């Protein structure tokens, strides 16, 4: 988690692993995704949405936790940047389900 890597793509489908295999978590109180948007995000032509409501269209910059990026967005019940690893949390259970390929067990953010 301490290593930064640049996404370089604006859509989950552009990662070359199949859109169904791209997963993301972002706690609302985790500043890292939003601070890094300007230098870690990718670009694409599309529409930004928030809970399904469009608010921006054109050449948009996305990060994996954005709805418009197109990844599966996992439900998060933790806070901050380190909380994803909290024992028995939904956040860590979702990660475990993805790692072992039990996608049907992942609670997705709606």
Secondary structure, DSSP 8 states (H G I E B T S, - for coil): ---------SSGGGGSS-GGG-EE---TT--HHHHSHHHH-EEEEEEEEETTEEEEEEEEEE-TTSGGG--EEB-----TTTGGG-TT-HHHHHHHHHHTT-GGG--B--
